[in-house]
């Protein structure tokens, strides 16, 4: 498990370091990243049987926004990669995952919390260019704040992975608890 997880980290870092100059220029422009197309140049595209390229404008988002599975399948054994686009004001609720996951903040500011209390004022800002490890079986929740705009994440993990939501016994309370087994 450790070897494949390290391989996933290496693959993610390699993927993100290929074009650091471009990433720095548009790190805070999620829209530019997700709508990019081929670069105008006299050099032809590489042979797609050797180097398949999917441009930002051609990435298929689930329900038009939110998530795009780039490779693998989180529900099956093996490495997988997902782009996650958090829109301003959208957050998950407290939950945990069964395997470690590795996240690079491509653009914007990603807001996170490791609390079982859903209090948006206590979320921590993670800026573009940061690398985060989401440790298996530890509670967290995340998203994007209205005040800082959308954020784009590249997540790599090893399947099979299962997400477990925490339970909110009282809908008026911000406190969540671990589900009963």
N, C-alpha and C positions, 0 to 999 in steps of 0.2 A: 504494500500500500504506500509506504513512504517513497519508494523509487518512482512510482507512477505519479504521485503527487508532486514530487520534485520535477519530474519531466513536464508536468502541466505548468508549473511555475516558470520553468525555462522557456517553454513554448510561448506563454503569455508575454514574458519580458521580451523575448526575441521579436515577437509580432509588433510590440509597441515601440521598440527602439529602431525599427527599420526607417521610419521617417520622423525623427524627433523634431526637426526644424518646422515641418508642416504642422505637427501636433502642437507645438508651442504657439504658432501664429493663430490657429483656430481653436485653441483649447477651450475657450469660453463661448464658442459658437456652435452649439449642438445642431442647429438647423443646417449650417454649412456642411458639417460632417455627414449628416444623414441624407443630404441631397446632392452630394458630390458625384461627379461623373468623370469620364475619361479626360485626361490632361491633353490639351492641344499641343501636339508636337509632330515633327516629321518622322519620328521613330514609330514604327507600327506596334500594335499591342503584341505581347508575347503569345506564342502558340498556346491556346487555351487547353490543349491536351497535356501541356507541360506545366503551365502556370494559370490555373483558373482564377479569374478576378471577378469579384462581385462589387460593383461600385455602390457607394452609399445610397444613391437614388434607386438602386435595384434591390436593396435589402427588403425582405418581406417581414413586416411587423405583424405580430398577432393582434388582431382587431385594429390594425392600422397604427398602433402605437404600443408602447410598453415593453415588449420582449421580442427578440429575434434569435432563434436557435441557429447558430452559424455552423456547428458541427457536433456530431455525437448525439447522445440522447441521455438526459439526466436519469431516466428510469431504467436504463440498461447498463451493464458493466462496461467500463471504459471512460475515457476522457471526453468531456463535452465543453463547448464554449457558447456563451449566450451574451448578446448585447442587451443591456437594460436601459431604457430611456424613461427616467422619472420626470413627469411633467410637474410644473410648479403647484405646490399645495397638495400633492398626492403622496401618501405614505402607506407603508404596510403597517400591520399591527404586530405586537410581540409574537415571535415564533422562533423555531430553531430548525436546523438541518442535520441530517444523519451523517454527513461527511464534511470534511473541510472544503472550503471554497476560497478561491483566490480572485481578488477584484482589483482592477486598475481603474482609477477615475480618469476617463478620457477627456471629459469637458464638464464645465459647471462646478457646482459645489454639491456634494453628496452629504446629507445630514443623517447621522446614525445615533442610536442609543442602545445600551446593553441593559436597560431597566425593564422590569415587569410592569412599571407604571407608564402608561401612555400619556406623556406630557411633552408636547412639542417644544416648549420653552427650554427643555433640558437636553435637546438633541445637540450633538457635537458636529461642527462643520469640517468636512474632509475635502480639501481643494483638489482641482485638476492636477494630475501628475503624481498623485499619491497611490501607494500600493497597500492593500488591506487584506489580511487573512481572516476569514470568517471561520472560527473554530467550531468543529462539530459539536452538536448537543449543547451549545451555549445560546442563551436567549439574546435576541436583538430585534430591532425594527429600524426602518430606514425610509428615505424618500428625498423629496426636494421641497424647499420652502418657496413660498410666493416671492419673498423678498430677494432671493438670489437666482430665481429662474430655473430652467430645466437642467438636468445633468445626464450624462451618458457614461455608462459603466461597461467594461469588458470583464466578464466573469468566466473563470475556468474552474471546473470541478471534475470529480471522478464519480461515476455512477456505479451502482444504483444509488440515488439520493432521494430521500424522503423529507418533505417539509411538514413540521408539526406546529399548528397554531396553538397558542395559549388560550385559556378560557377566560372570558369576561363574565363573571357570575352576575354582576349588576351592571346593566347597560349605562347607568348614570355615573358609575365609578370608573376612574381611569386605571384601576388595578386589575391585572391579569394574573392568573395562576396556572401552574402546570396541569396538563390534563391528567385525569385518573387513568391508570393502566388497567 
